[in-house]
């Protein structure tokens, strides 16, 4: 869903835009540029940075895992 968000714009302040940029870059490339890291580091402390990177990583893991094992859900569940 991070790709549905505009990277920049009036919807988000500088802190929010930095967090979105980190999530987008980590999702697209699995690596962060120094520029993105420095940008988000200006707004978050070490604990918040770890929490953010862990949560982005877990969301990406969940998305990849779910996609790999995706099955169609029947319209109506069969009776138990």
LUMGU-483511 format. One record per residue: residue number from 0; x negated, y negated, z negated of N, C-alpha, C, O in turn. Coordinates in nm, 3 decimals, padded with zeros to 5 digits, always signed. Atoms other than C-alpha are relative to their C-alpha. Last residue first. Example, Ala and Ser with C-alpha at 12.3 -4.5 7.8 and 13.67 -1.06 7.14 Angstrom:
2
[atom 1,[+00.082,+00.119,+00.006],[-01.367,+00.106,-00.714],[+00.077,-00.109,-00.073],[+00.026,-00.220,-00.090]]
[atom 0,[-00.089,+00.119,+00.000],[-01.230,+00.450,-00.780],[-00.090,-00.120,+00.000],[-00.194,-00.118,-00.066]]
END
This chain:
80
[atom 79,[+00.100,-00.074,+00.080],[+01.850,+02.804,-00.856],[+00.048,+00.138,-00.035],[-00.024,+00.213,-00.101]]
[atom 78,[-00.043,-00.030,+00.137],[+02.067,+02.671,-00.578],[-00.104,+00.086,-00.071],[-00.169,+00.172,-00.012]]
[atom 77,[-00.076,-00.123,+00.009],[+01.872,+02.543,-00.277],[+00.041,+00.028,-00.144],[-00.028,-00.015,-00.237]]
[atom 76,[+00.078,-00.106,+00.063],[+01.771,+02.177,-00.294],[+00.086,+00.127,-00.004],[+00.206,+00.121,-00.033]]
[atom 75,[-00.065,-00.048,+00.122],[+01.957,+01.963,-00.047],[-00.085,+00.114,-00.055],[-00.128,+00.204,+00.018]]
[atom 74,[-00.108,+00.094,+00.032],[+01.791,+01.748,+00.217],[+00.069,+00.039,-00.131],[+00.091,-00.045,-00.219]]
[atom 73,[-00.130,-00.026,-00.063],[+01.481,+01.968,+00.207],[+00.103,-00.102,-00.045],[+00.095,-00.157,-00.155]]
[atom 72,[-00.094,-00.030,+00.106],[+01.153,+01.803,+00.108],[+00.136,+00.023,+00.066],[+00.184,-00.061,+00.142]]
[atom 71,[-00.131,+00.063,-00.014],[+00.894,+01.823,+00.381],[+00.090,+00.044,-00.113],[+00.091,+00.161,-00.151]]
[atom 70,[-00.100,-00.090,-00.057],[+00.552,+01.923,+00.263],[+00.131,-00.077,+00.009],[+00.158,-00.169,-00.068]]
[atom 69,[-00.135,+00.052,-00.022],[+00.248,+01.709,+00.203],[+00.088,+00.108,+00.061],[+00.051,+00.174,+00.158]]
[atom 68,[-00.094,-00.106,+00.035],[-00.053,+01.905,+00.079],[+00.146,-00.041,+00.022],[+00.237,+00.020,-00.033]]
[atom 67,[+00.051,-00.132,-00.042],[-00.330,+01.701,+00.242],[+00.102,+00.111,-00.023],[+00.108,+00.206,+00.054]]
[atom 66,[-00.007,-00.010,-00.146],[-00.132,+01.376,+00.213],[-00.044,+00.139,+00.049],[+00.016,+00.194,+00.141]]
[atom 65,[-00.141,-00.011,-00.037],[-00.077,+01.425,-00.159],[+00.015,+00.017,+00.152],[+00.094,+00.099,+00.198]]
[atom 64,[-00.048,-00.131,+00.046],[-00.446,+01.492,-00.217],[+00.144,+00.022,+00.044],[+00.178,+00.127,+00.098]]
[atom 63,[+00.061,-00.101,-00.087],[-00.554,+01.193,-00.008],[+00.049,+00.140,-00.036],[+00.077,+00.221,+00.053]]
[atom 62,[-00.052,+00.014,-00.136],[-00.308,+00.957,-00.178],[-00.056,+00.108,+00.093],[+00.018,+00.166,+00.172]]
[atom 61,[-00.139,-00.045,-00.001],[-00.393,+01.087,-00.525],[+00.059,-00.007,+00.141],[+00.126,+00.086,+00.185]]
[atom 60,[+00.001,-00.146,+00.016],[-00.765,+01.049,-00.462],[+00.142,+00.054,+00.008],[+00.167,+00.152,+00.079]]
[atom 59,[+00.046,-00.056,-00.127],[-00.713,+00.695,-00.330],[-00.004,+00.152,-00.005],[+00.034,+00.218,+00.091]]
[atom 58,[-00.109,+00.019,-00.096],[-00.503,+00.602,-00.633],[-00.039,+00.058,+00.136],[+00.043,+00.122,+00.202]]
[atom 57,[-00.104,-00.099,+00.029],[-00.766,+00.755,-00.860],[+00.118,-00.012,+00.096],[+00.175,+00.089,+00.138]]
[atom 56,[+00.048,-00.133,-00.038],[-01.043,+00.554,-00.694],[+00.105,+00.108,-00.024],[+00.123,+00.196,+00.060]]
[atom 55,[+00.000,-00.003,-00.147],[-00.846,+00.228,-00.716],[-00.045,+00.138,+00.047],[+00.014,+00.195,+00.139]]
[atom 54,[-00.138,-00.006,-00.046],[-00.774,+00.302,-01.082],[+00.011,+00.000,+00.152],[+00.095,+00.071,+00.208]]
[atom 53,[-00.055,-00.132,+00.030],[-01.136,+00.385,-01.161],[+00.142,+00.012,+00.054],[+00.177,+00.114,+00.114]]
[atom 52,[+00.062,-00.095,-00.094],[-01.260,+00.072,-00.982],[+00.053,+00.141,-00.024],[+00.079,+00.213,+00.072]]
[atom 51,[-00.045,+00.027,-00.136],[-01.013,-00.150,-01.169],[-00.055,+00.103,+00.098],[+00.020,+00.161,+00.178]]
[atom 50,[-00.141,-00.039,-00.011],[-01.075,+00.005,-01.510],[+00.052,-00.018,+00.143],[+00.122,+00.069,+00.195]]
[atom 49,[-00.004,-00.146,+00.003],[-01.451,-00.023,-01.464],[+00.143,+00.049,+00.017],[+00.169,+00.139,+00.096]]
[atom 48,[+00.057,-00.049,-00.126],[-01.421,-00.386,-01.359],[+00.005,+00.152,+00.007],[+00.042,+00.209,+00.109]]
[atom 47,[-00.102,+00.019,-00.103],[-01.187,-00.462,-01.650],[-00.049,+00.049,+00.136],[+00.028,+00.105,+00.213]]
[atom 46,[-00.108,-00.097,+00.026],[-01.434,-00.313,-01.897],[+00.108,-00.009,+00.108],[+00.156,+00.093,+00.157]]
[atom 45,[+00.045,-00.136,-00.036],[-01.724,-00.507,-01.744],[+00.110,+00.104,-00.018],[+00.128,+00.190,+00.068]]
[atom 44,[+00.112,-00.046,+00.082],[-01.545,-00.844,-01.754],[-00.032,+00.146,+00.036],[+00.036,+00.205,+00.119]]
[atom 43,[-00.024,-00.114,+00.088],[-01.332,-00.969,-01.466],[-00.124,+00.033,-00.083],[-00.237,+00.018,-00.037]]
[atom 42,[-00.129,+00.006,+00.069],[-01.305,-01.303,-01.284],[+00.020,+00.108,-00.105],[+00.101,+00.091,-00.196]]
[atom 41,[-00.020,+00.134,+00.054],[-01.654,-01.381,-01.151],[+00.128,-00.010,-00.083],[+00.142,-00.103,-00.163]]
[atom 40,[+00.072,+00.008,+00.129],[-01.712,-01.008,-01.114],[+00.014,-00.138,-00.064],[+00.003,-00.151,-00.186]]
[atom 39,[-00.091,-00.050,+00.104],[-01.445,-01.004,-00.841],[-00.064,-00.008,-00.139],[+00.006,-00.025,-00.239]]
[atom 38,[-00.125,+00.078,+00.001],[-01.648,-01.230,-00.612],[+00.092,+00.046,-00.113],[+00.144,-00.037,-00.188]]
[atom 37,[+00.028,+00.127,+00.067],[-01.983,-01.073,-00.701],[+00.127,-00.084,-00.013],[+00.148,-00.151,-00.114]]
[atom 36,[+00.028,-00.028,+00.141],[-01.853,-00.726,-00.611],[-00.022,-00.130,-00.078],[+00.035,-00.148,-00.185]]
[atom 35,[-00.128,-00.035,+00.063],[-01.701,-00.851,-00.287],[-00.019,+00.025,-00.148],[+00.062,-00.020,-00.230]]
[atom 34,[-00.085,+00.119,+00.000],[-02.024,-01.028,-00.185],[+00.134,+00.028,-00.069],[+00.181,-00.054,-00.149]]
[atom 33,[+00.043,+00.086,+00.111],[-02.242,-00.734,-00.288],[+00.090,-00.122,-00.011],[+00.121,-00.168,-00.122]]
[atom 32,[+00.107,+00.093,-00.034],[-02.043,-00.516,-00.053],[-00.036,-00.081,-00.124],[+00.044,-00.095,-00.217]]
[atom 31,[-00.030,+00.142,+00.017],[-01.842,-00.235,-00.201],[-00.120,-00.083,+00.042],[-00.234,-00.050,+00.008]]
[atom 30,[+00.114,+00.076,+00.053],[-01.854,+00.121,-00.076],[+00.042,-00.146,-00.012],[+00.125,-00.195,+00.064]]
[atom 29,[+00.051,-00.071,+00.118],[-01.575,+00.376,-00.017],[-00.126,-00.065,-00.058],[-00.188,-00.009,-00.149]]
[atom 28,[+00.140,-00.037,-00.024],[-01.523,+00.203,+00.321],[-00.061,+00.090,-00.105],[-00.166,+00.149,-00.080]]
[atom 27,[+00.040,-00.012,-00.140],[-01.152,+00.139,+00.366],[-00.138,+00.061,+00.018],[-00.159,+00.140,+00.110]]
[atom 26,[-00.087,-00.096,-00.068],[-01.027,+00.210,+00.014],[-00.046,+00.023,+00.144],[-00.046,+00.136,+00.193]]
[atom 25,[+00.031,-00.132,+00.056],[-01.317,+00.036,-00.158],[+00.082,+00.109,+00.067],[+00.033,+00.220,+00.085]]
[atom 24,[+00.133,-00.041,-00.047],[-01.278,-00.263,+00.075],[-00.036,+00.139,-00.051],[-00.090,+00.220,+00.024]]
[atom 23,[-00.003,-00.023,-00.144],[-00.902,-00.292,+00.020],[-00.135,+00.053,+00.050],[-00.140,+00.151,+00.125]]
[atom 22,[-00.080,-00.120,-00.025],[-00.922,-00.250,-00.356],[+00.001,+00.035,+00.147],[-00.013,+00.152,+00.184]]
[atom 21,[+00.073,-00.116,+00.050],[-01.206,-00.502,-00.384],[+00.076,+00.128,+00.032],[+00.018,+00.224,+00.082]]
[atom 20,[+00.114,-00.021,-00.091],[-01.028,-00.754,-00.160],[-00.082,+00.121,-00.044],[-00.125,+00.200,+00.040]]
[atom 19,[-00.053,-00.062,-00.122],[-00.708,-00.712,-00.361],[-00.113,+00.030,+00.097],[-00.116,+00.136,+00.160]]
[atom 18,[-00.037,-00.138,+00.036],[-00.897,-00.783,-00.684],[+00.053,+00.075,+00.122],[+00.017,+00.190,+00.145]]
[atom 17,[+00.126,-00.073,+00.019],[-01.060,-01.093,-00.533],[+00.028,+00.147,-00.031],[-00.040,+00.236,+00.020]]
[atom 16,[+00.057,-00.024,-00.133],[-00.724,-01.218,-00.404],[-00.130,+00.079,-00.008],[-00.157,+00.164,+00.077]]
[atom 15,[-00.079,-00.105,-00.064],[-00.573,-01.174,-00.750],[-00.055,+00.034,+00.139],[-00.060,+00.151,+00.177]]
[atom 14,[+00.024,-00.125,+00.074],[-00.851,-01.376,-00.910],[+00.072,+00.116,+00.066],[+00.013,+00.221,+00.090]]
[atom 13,[+00.135,-00.048,-00.032],[-00.836,-01.650,-00.644],[-00.031,+00.133,-00.067],[-00.092,+00.220,-00.005]]
[atom 12,[+00.105,+00.092,+00.042],[-00.457,-01.693,-00.675],[-00.136,+00.064,+00.029],[-00.142,+00.176,+00.080]]
[atom 11,[+00.087,-00.046,+00.107],[-00.218,-01.490,-00.467],[-00.101,-00.107,-00.037],[-00.148,-00.182,+00.048]]
[atom 10,[-00.072,-00.089,+00.091],[+00.084,-01.567,-00.249],[-00.082,+00.036,-00.123],[-00.026,+00.067,-00.228]]
[atom 9,[-00.055,+00.073,+00.113],[-00.084,-01.870,-00.095],[+00.074,+00.089,-00.098],[+00.112,+00.044,-00.206]]
[atom 8,[-00.122,+00.076,-00.019],[-00.297,-01.666,+00.135],[+00.048,-00.063,-00.127],[-00.014,-00.050,-00.232]]
[atom 7,[+00.010,+00.136,+00.052],[-00.568,-01.409,+00.161],[+00.135,-00.069,+00.016],[+00.223,-00.018,+00.085]]
[atom 6,[+00.130,+00.010,+00.065],[-00.592,-01.037,+00.220],[-00.017,-00.136,-00.068],[-00.076,-00.146,-00.175]]
[atom 5,[+00.090,+00.089,-00.074],[-00.220,-01.013,+00.291],[-00.130,-00.016,-00.076],[-00.129,-00.029,-00.199]]
[atom 4,[+00.020,+00.131,+00.061],[-00.074,-00.711,+00.121],[-00.089,-00.087,+00.087],[-00.186,-00.039,+00.145]]
[atom 3,[-00.119,+00.079,-00.025],[+00.054,-00.419,+00.327],[-00.012,-00.140,-00.058],[+00.066,-00.229,-00.023]]
[atom 2,[+00.009,+00.056,-00.135],[-00.296,-00.274,+00.341],[+00.123,-00.082,+00.035],[+00.119,-00.160,+00.130]]
[atom 1,[+00.086,+00.118,+00.003],[-00.296,-00.231,-00.038],[-00.008,-00.065,+00.137],[-00.030,-00.186,+00.146]]
[atom 0,[-00.081,+00.120,+00.000],[+00.000,+00.000,+00.000],[-00.085,-00.126,+00.000],[-00.036,-00.235,+00.032]]
END
